[in-house]
Amino acid sequence: MTRPPLERMTRVVLLAAWLVAAPVLAEGDEAESGDLHQALVGQLAEQPADEILLHRERVRRFYALHDNLPAWSGRAADVAALLEVLREAHREGLQPERYHLDAITALLESLPSDAPTEARLDQLLTDAFIAYSLDVRRGRLDPRAVDRSWHIPPSDYEVERMLLYALESNTVQATLNSMPPYQRGYRRLRSALASYRVVAADGGWPTLAAGPVLKPGMTGKRVALLRQRLLLSGDLPASAGAGELFDPLLEVAVRRFQARHGLREDGAVGEEMRQALNVPVEQRIAQLVASMERWRWMPRHLESRYLLVNMTGYRLDVLEEDLSVLQMRVIIGSDYRQTPAFGSRVTAMTFNPSWYVPNSVFRKDMLPRLKQDSGYLAERNIAVLDDLAGGGRVIDPSTIDWSLYDEQSFPYALHQPPGARNPLGRVKFVIPNSYRIYLHDTPQRNLFARRERTFSSGCIRLEKPLDLAAYLLAQEPEAKEAQVERYLANATTRTVALKQPLPIYLVYWTAWADEDGVVQFRDDIYSRDVRLVAALLPEQTRSARVD
């Protein structure tokens, strides 16, 4: 970004003032240095009414490591580097004004000044470094404050020692530039954010008015507007030209738009696509910013191989060195049984699994039906056992007065043996967690043809479970071919513990960029982005909403 001449000149003047003031402190004038030291110590011990430090305790710890001496005086190059990074914080989906830029600029303009003013400037620079580092490395917000479903512990590190090292080694800018997530997924989002902000700065894209479905071969002003809209979002190349004809190039662009927004790829512009086209660019920017924040909540260092389930994309990927080597569609929890976001490991696979009905399923689905029809269980080959822990004596469901029980008082267990109607299908993947969530096969194969796939009770149903099982077994020591077929050869339930458990992350990204750099957007199916965007971009949420 080219900085306006006046701003560049102001920066030079401010840093020149800092250089003039710096020798007084750097050369060790005992009186002034002592005054500044005392002012620094005093301000750290107090908490003025106008306190604006974002990380007061961390600032204190840093100065304790620095012998309570000023850190930034005499370091014009480091100050310039810090301010340069802070002014560009919007590239990371952050707000530059959060990092005291106005206050720092005002204090720099007052240099040389008295000791309390210079101490205040030193603290603000330190706080700005710490705040930006934490925000861009592990997230601007506490995940649980805005998304209660998130259960991946944040990465932590000693930012105070990081700053100390950066100052001692004159690597402030390099240190700050190393803070954002380095994975390709995050870097692609950052590039997409820059592109969409250019569109926003130019006034956004036009709105397509309601009307008949637009199809190849049609002409008119709405077609011309459609061409302009898809040109601005990069779906239609500039070489395609203008005009009012819905030609083959425009059809390709329409299909591309539909694919990256999860719409039906029919090459025509109906009401569903028209609504997607008319989502304001500011809302798309908000989705990009939200997904970048969620990336920062991820562990700093992801393993070389891991599973990633993106709920809004209804997709599982097996990633090796950041590249997808196996993909499949998934079914996730319904709106009232939402799949939580968390990290775990695939530790085992159970072939030909039996199914013990979870309390939530029994309470919400089965008990109301059983009170109407006691034959409901027999039709599904589900047995009633008198042992809540599983096993025990089989009870004839027709002998039970179901009207006597509710979800708290039911004293039995419900069990379904392996078979074609078992909801877990042929294989279940164990991922230890407190929600009793796992991955599994399903006999309801027809549901994978749906575009919106929120049908489960929270668990993840897999389109190609046997492919995943084969992949996991192939990574095991002494792997043998056709192990999956052998394990499935009879109806015997068999659990295979993995000697090399594979990490898995269940995430919620409504925007991402695929391996080809194509930006993908999906609906906020669980409304989890609403609070997140409101906290990250409050000025946008007054006029834009994430649907």
N, C-alpha and C positions, 0 to 999 in steps of 0.2 A: 504494500500500500504506500503510495507517495504521500509524504507528510506535507501539509501546507507550509509555504516559506515562512510565515510569521511564527508558526509553532516551532519550526526548526531553529529560527533565530532566538526565540525565547529560551529554548533548551540550552543553546550555546551560552547565552548570557547567564542563566542560572548556574550552569556548571562552572563558568568562569568565576562567578561569585564564590562558589564552593572552593575552588582552587585558591582564591585569595585568602579565604578564611582558614583553609586547611593548614598552612605552614605554622600558624599560631599554635595550633594544637599538636601538629606533628613534630615540631622542633622542640617541644617540651617546655614552653613557657610555664613555669611552675604555678604561678598565681592563677592564670586563666585555666590551665589544665586542671588544677585543683578545684577551681570553681565548677567546672563542667562535670568533674567526677562527683562532687558533692550534689550537684543538681540532679545528676542521673540517679544516684543512690536515693535521694530524697523522693524523686518522682516515682521510682519503682516501689518505694515503701508506702506511698500514699495512693489514694484512689480519688482523683479530683472529680468534681461533679460533671465536668464535661468529658469524662473518660471515653475514648473511642477505640481503645486497643481491642482487637478481636481475640487475641490469645495472650492475655496478660501474664498468666502463670508461665507459659512457654517463653515469653520475653524475659521474665525474671530468671528462668533457668539458663537462658542463653547468656545473659550478662554475668551470672554467677560463674559460668565457664570462662567468661572473658574478663574475669577479675573486676567486674563492675566498671570497666573502662569503656569509653566511646568506641563504637565499632566502625563507623562510616566516615568520620572526618578524615580528610586527607586522601580519600579514595574516590576521586571524581569519576574515574573510569568505571568503577563498580556501581556507583550510584546511577550513572548513565545507563549501564547495562540493565540494572534492575528496573528503572523507569521504562526503558524500551520494551522489556518483556511485559510489564504490567499494562502498558498502553495497548498491547496486542492480545490481552487476555480474552477478548471477544472471539478470537480464533479458536479457543478451546471451549466456547460456549459459556464463558464466564463474563462477569461485568467488571470492567476496569475500575469504575468508580468505587467499588467495594474496597479497594486497596489504598485508600487515603491519598489518591493522586492530587486532589484539590488542596488538601491540608499540606501535603509535602511541597507542592508548588509554592504555596503562600509562604511557607517557612523559608524555602530557598531564596525567595525574593527579598526576604528580610536580612539575609546574611551580608556582612558579618553582624552578629547580634550578641545578646547577652547569653550567659551560660544556660539558664533555664530553657530559652528558646532552642538553643543548639542541642540540648539534651532531649528535648521533646522531638526534634527532627530525627535524632538518632534512633529513638524508640519507634517512631512511626515507620522508618525505613526497615527496621528489624521486624516489626509486626507485619509489614507488607510482604516481606520475603517469606515469613513463616506462614501467613495466611494463604498466599498464592500457592506455595509449595504443597500445603496440605490439601487445598481445594482441588488442584489439578492432578494430584497423585492418588488421593483416596476418596475424593468426592466433596463437593461443596456442602452437601447436606448429610445429616445423620440418616441413613437409609430407613431405619425403623420409624423415624418421625414422620415420614411421608409415604412409606410403603410397608405396611405391617407384614406383608407376605415375605419380605426379603430376609433371608437367614443365611447369608454368607458373611462370616466375620470380616470386618475391614482390615486391610493391611496397615500396620503401624511401623513407624521408624523414628529415629531420633533426629528430628528436623533441626534441633538446636545445634547438634554437633555437625550436621550437614552444612549449616550456615557458617559455623566457625571454620570448617575446612575450606569452604568456598572463598571466604575472605582471605584466609592465610595463603591459599594457592592462586588467588586472583582468577577464579573460575566461576564467578557469580552467574554470568549469562549461560555458560555451558551447563552448570548445575541445574539452573531453572529449566533449561530446554530439555533436560533429561527426565524431568518429572512426569510428564503425561504418559499414559499407557502407550507402549511401543508396538502393540499388536496391530496387524494389518487392519483388522476390523475397526479399530478406533481411528487409525489414520485415514481410512476411507471416509468415515463420517466427517472428519475435520475438513477434508477436501470438499465434500458435498455441502457442508455448511457454508463454506466460502462462496461456492457457486450460487446457492440459493439466496444468500444475502446480496449478491450482485443484482439478482432479479428483483429483490425487494427494494433495493436502493433506486432502481429504475422505474419503480411504480407498480411492480407485481405483474400479474398476467390478467388478461381480460376474462370476463364472466360470460359463459355460454348460456343464452336464454333458453327457456323451455320451448319445446317444439317437437315435431315428428322425429322418429329415430333416423339418424344420419347413417347412410350406407354407401358403399362404393358405387360410383357412377352418378351420385347426386351432385347438384350444383346449388350455389346460393351464398348469401352473406354469412349464414351460420357456418357453412363449410369454410369460408375464408377466415372467420374468427377461430374456428377449430385449428386451422393450420397455424395461425399466429400463436395460439395457446401452446400447442405441442412443440413449436419451434423454441419458445422461451424455456420450456422445461427440458430441452435437449432430446426429446423423443423424435422430432422431425429434423433432419439435417438442414442446414441453411441452403445447401445446394438444391433442395427440393423446390425452392421458389415459392411465390405467392400464388394467388388465384382463387377461384371459387369452385374448382372441380375436386371431387373426392376421388383422387386417382390412386393407383396401386401403391405409390410411395406413402401416401397419407394412411392407407389401410395398414401398411407395415408399422407406421408410427402409432396408430391406434392400438394395434395388438401389443406393441411394446409397452405402451402405457398401461394397458390392462394387465399384462403379466407382472409388472413391477408394483402394481397396487392390489394384486390378489383378486382381480375381477375375472369374469368369464371372458375368455379370449375368442370373441366372435367377430372382431373387426368392425363392429357397428357401434354407434354411440347412442345408447338408450339412456333412460333416466338415471340408472345406477352409475354409469360412467360420467354422465353430465354432473352429477353431484360431486364425484371425485375430482373432476376437472376444476370445479368451482371452489374447492377448498383453498382458502387464501394462502399465499406463499408464507405468510407469517406463521400460520399454523404448522406448515411443514417444517419451518425452521424450529419451532417449538418442539416438534417430535425429534428432530435431529439432536437438539440440545439435551432433551431428556434421555435419549439413548446414549449420548456421550457421558452423561452423569452416571448412568447405570453401568457403563463400561468401567468407570473409575471405582465403582463399588466391587468390581471383580478382584480376585487375588492378583497381586502385582505380577507374580511369575506363574504363568500357566504351564502345565506340563507339556511335553512334546506330543503326547497323545491324550485326547480326552473326548468325551461326548458332550454335545451341546444341543439342548432342546430349547428352541425359541417358540414360546407359546403362541405369540400373535401370528407367527408364520406357519404354525401347525407343522413343524418340521424338526427332525432330528438329523444331526450331522456327526459323523466320526471325523475328527480332525487330527491330522498328523502334520506337525510343523506348520500349523496355521492353514493348512489346505484340506479341503473336504475330500475324503476318500470313500465315503459311503453316506448316502442320503436316503431318507424315507419320510413319508407323511405320517403324522401322528394325530391322535384324538386326545383332547385334554378335557379338564373338568368343566362342567356347566357353570353358568354365572353364579348359581347359589351353592356350588361345590367347587370353588375355584382351586386350581392347582397352584400351590405355593411356589415361590422361587427360592431355591437353595442349592447348595453344593454338597456332593457326597461322592461315593465311589461304588461302582458295580462290583460287588464282592462275591456274588454267586448267581447261578442259574438253576432254576428248578424245571425239569422237563416233566411233561404230563402232570402238571400241578393239580392238586385238589384246591377247593375254595371254601374257606370259612367266611361266612357272610359278615362283613364289618358292621359294627353297631349303627353307624350312620346310614348305611344302606337298609339295614333291617328297620330302623326307626322311621325313615322317610318314605321307603318304597314298599317294603313287604308287610309290615304290621297292619297298615290300613286294608290291604287286600286280604290278608289272612282272616281279619275279622268279618269279611264278607264271604270268603270262599276257602275252606280248610283244605280243599284239594289243590290249591295253588302250588304247594311245595312238591307234591307227588308228580304233578305234570312236568316239573323241572328237575326231577331226580335229586331233590334236596332232602337230606335226612335231618331229623331233629334228634340231637344227642343230649343226654341228661348231665353232661360234664361241660361246664363253661370253658374249660381249658382245652377242649377238644378230646375226641374219643368218648368212651363210655357207652352206655346202653342206648339203643335206638328206640325212640318214642313214636308211637303212631300219632301223627298230627291230628287225626280225627277225634282223638280222645282228649284233646286239649281245648279248654274253654278260652279262646283267644281274647274274648272281651274282658277277661280279668286282668290282662297285662298291659303295661305300657313299656316305653323304652328303658325305664329305670328298673322295672320289676321283673323283666323276662328272665327266667332262670335257666334257659337252655342255650345250646349252641346249634347253629345251622351249618350243615356241611354238604358240599356237592363234590362227588368224586370226579376223577379225570374223565373226559369224554367230549363228544362233539359239541355239547351244549354248555360246557363249562366256560364261564365268562373270561377266564384267564387264558383260554386257548391251549396251545401246545407247550408254551414255555413262558416262564416268569423270570424277570431279572431283579435281583435283590439289591436295593440301594438303601443302606441304613439311614433312617431319619425318624424324627419324632411324629410324623404325620401319617405313617403307614402308607406312604406313597411308593409305588414301584412301577416298573415298565412291564408290559405283558402283551401277549398275543390276544386276539379276539376272534370269535366266530362271526361277528358282524362286519364282514369284509365290505359290504356295500356302502358303509358310512364313509369310507375313505374317498369316495367319489364326490362327496360334498365339499364345497369350498369353505364353509364355516363348520368346524368340527369340534364343538363343545358339547360332548355327549357323555363323558365319563363322570364318575363320582370323585374325581380328583387324580386318579392314576393316569399314566400315559399309555395309551394303546398304540401298538406299532404296526405299521403297514407291512414291514418285512422283518419280522422277529427272527426268523431262521437265518437270514443273512447276518444279522447282528450276532447271533449265537455263534455262527461259524467264524466270524471275525474274531470274537473274543477267544474262542478255543484255539484259533490259529496262533494267537500271541503267547499261548501257554507253553512252558517247557515240555518237550517230548510230545508236541502236538501231532495228532494222527488225522489222516483224511477220513471223511465220512463219520466223524464222531457224532455229529448231530443226528444223522439217520439212525445210528445204533441206539442212541439214547431214546429215540422216539419209537423204536421198533415194537415195543409193547406198551401196555397201559400202566406199567409200573412207574410210580413217582420216584424221581431220582434228582437229588440236589448235587450240583458240582460246584465246589468252592474254587474260586479263581486264585491262583498263586500270585498273579499279577493284576490286582484290582485296577480298574480303569476309572479315572476321575470323571465325574459327570456334573454338569451345571444346567439347571433349569432356569432360564432367563426370560425376561419380559421386555423385548425391544420392539417398539412400533415403527422404528426406522433403522435401516442398516444398509450397507453397500455390499453387494456380493463380490465373488472373486474376480469378476470382470469390471468391477467398479460401478456397476449399475445400482442406482439408489432405489431401495425398496421401501414402500410405506404400507402399513396395515392399520386396521381399526384398533382403537383402544378398547378391546373387548371386555376387559374387567374394570375399566375406568381407573386404572392405576396411574395413568399419566396426569390426571387432572390436578391432584394436589402437588405433584412433583413440578409440573410446569408453572403452577401458580407461585411456588416458592422460588423457582429459578428465574422466571421471566415475568414478574408481576406487572410490568408495564404492558406486556402483550396480552395477558389473560383478561384485561379489561375489555378488549375488543375482539379477541379470537378465542376459540374453544377447540380443544382436541376431541374429536368424535371417535 
